[in-house]
Amino acid sequence: MQRHVLDVMRHCTTASDECRINFGEVVKLLMEAGIERYHADLCRSEKTYYLPDGSSEMLSTKALQTKPVQNFVATGVDAAVRSIQAGKIDYQEFCRRVLAAGCVGYHVFIAGRQVIYYGRNGEQHVEPFPGAK
């Protein structure tokens, strides 16, 4: 894996955790680096980035103090998505809110332009997103 690609992964992970970058900026940087998708495991505080050649890299994220509730509430996840899109909350608050809605992780499919949020039992909320600007 090229050093530049690893640097982009590290930057996106750290800048997200520190609320210095928004989702659109993350997608743009990852797309430019050739990363096709990533997975955020909110319970393990990890993000795994995947390249088209099958290689991947797992990075630790800032640990969240909130634990996910048992039941997945798609409307709660959707409300958190709308709040962060509107700039009303930052990424750390977004993570707390989706955990409070029972979300344990999410997959971002950059080329497919969608995020799949999921709960403990496989429940899902699919959120399409526009192309990076």
C-alpha positions as CSV (number, residue, x, y, z in Angstrom):
1,M,0.0,0.0,0.0
2,Q,1.3,3.4,-0.9
3,R,2.4,5.7,1.9
4,H,0.2,8.5,0.5
5,V,-2.9,6.3,0.8
6,L,-2.1,5.4,4.4
7,D,-1.5,9.0,5.2
8,V,-5.0,9.9,3.8
9,M,-6.6,7.1,5.9
10,R,-4.8,8.4,9.0
11,H,-5.7,12.0,8.3
12,C,-9.4,11.2,7.7
13,T,-9.6,9.1,10.8
14,T,-7.9,11.7,13.1
15,A,-9.6,14.7,11.6
16,S,-13.0,13.1,11.9
17,D,-12.4,12.2,15.5
18,E,-11.3,15.7,16.2
19,C,-14.3,17.2,14.3
20,R,-12.0,19.1,11.9
21,I,-13.5,17.5,8.7
22,N,-16.9,16.7,7.5
23,F,-18.2,13.6,5.8
24,G,-18.2,15.2,2.3
25,E,-14.5,16.1,2.7
26,V,-13.7,12.6,4.0
27,V,-15.4,11.0,0.9
28,K,-13.6,13.4,-1.5
29,L,-10.1,12.6,0.0
30,L,-10.7,8.9,0.2
31,M,-12.0,8.8,-3.4
32,E,-9.0,10.7,-4.6
33,A,-6.7,8.3,-2.8
34,G,-8.4,5.3,-4.5
35,I,-10.2,3.9,-1.5
36,E,-13.4,2.3,-2.4
37,R,-15.1,1.8,1.0
38,Y,-14.7,1.8,4.7
39,H,-16.3,0.3,7.8
40,A,-16.7,2.0,11.1
41,D,-17.1,-0.3,14.1
42,L,-18.4,2.0,16.8
43,C,-18.2,-0.6,19.6
44,R,-14.5,-1.5,18.9
45,S,-13.5,2.1,18.0
46,E,-12.0,1.0,14.7
47,K,-12.2,2.0,11.0
48,T,-11.2,-0.4,8.3
49,Y,-10.4,1.1,4.8
50,Y,-10.6,-1.1,1.7
51,L,-8.9,-0.7,-1.7
52,P,-10.1,-2.2,-5.0
53,D,-7.2,-4.7,-5.0
54,G,-8.5,-6.4,-1.8
55,S,-6.0,-4.8,0.6
56,S,-7.2,-3.1,3.7
57,E,-6.0,-1.2,6.7
58,M,-7.6,-1.0,10.2
59,L,-7.0,2.1,12.3
60,S,-8.1,2.8,15.9
61,T,-10.5,5.7,16.4
62,K,-11.3,7.8,19.5
63,A,-13.1,5.6,22.0
64,L,-16.7,6.6,22.6
65,Q,-18.0,6.5,26.2
66,T,-21.6,5.7,25.0
67,K,-22.6,2.1,24.6
68,P,-25.2,1.1,22.0
69,V,-28.7,0.3,23.2
70,Q,-30.1,-3.1,22.5
71,N,-32.8,-2.1,20.0
72,F,-32.1,-0.5,16.7
73,V,-34.3,2.6,15.9
74,A,-33.9,3.6,12.3
75,T,-35.7,6.9,12.9
76,G,-33.1,7.8,15.5
77,V,-30.3,7.1,13.1
78,D,-32.0,9.1,10.4
79,A,-32.5,12.0,12.8
80,A,-28.7,12.0,13.7
81,V,-27.8,11.9,10.0
82,R,-30.1,14.9,9.3
83,S,-28.6,16.8,12.3
84,I,-25.0,16.3,11.2
85,Q,-25.9,17.1,7.5
86,A,-27.4,20.4,8.7
87,G,-24.3,21.2,10.7
88,K,-26.2,21.1,14.0
89,I,-23.9,18.5,15.6
90,D,-20.3,17.4,15.2
91,Y,-19.1,13.9,14.4
92,Q,-18.6,12.8,18.1
93,E,-22.2,13.8,18.9
94,F,-23.3,12.0,15.8
95,C,-21.7,8.8,17.0
96,R,-23.3,9.2,20.5
97,R,-26.7,9.7,18.9
98,V,-26.5,6.7,16.5
99,L,-25.2,4.5,19.4
100,A,-28.2,5.7,21.4
101,A,-30.4,4.6,18.5
102,G,-28.9,1.1,18.6
103,C,-26.4,1.5,15.7
104,V,-23.2,-0.5,16.3
105,G,-21.4,0.4,13.0
106,Y,-21.7,1.5,9.5
107,H,-20.3,0.8,6.0
108,V,-19.5,3.6,3.6
109,F,-19.6,2.6,0.0
110,I,-17.9,5.5,-1.8
111,A,-18.5,4.4,-5.4
112,G,-22.0,3.2,-4.5
113,R,-22.7,6.5,-2.8
114,Q,-24.4,5.1,0.2
115,V,-23.9,4.4,3.9
116,I,-25.5,1.4,5.6
117,Y,-26.0,1.8,9.3
118,Y,-26.7,-1.4,11.2
119,G,-27.7,-2.7,14.6
120,R,-26.9,-5.8,16.7
121,N,-29.4,-8.0,14.9
122,G,-28.7,-6.9,11.3
123,E,-31.3,-4.2,11.2
124,Q,-30.3,-1.5,8.7
125,H,-30.8,2.1,7.7
126,V,-29.5,2.9,4.2
127,E,-28.6,6.5,3.5
128,P,-27.7,7.5,-0.1
129,F,-25.4,10.5,-0.4
130,P,-24.5,12.7,-3.4
131,G,-21.1,12.6,-5.0
132,A,-18.3,14.4,-3.3
133,K,-17.8,17.9,-4.5
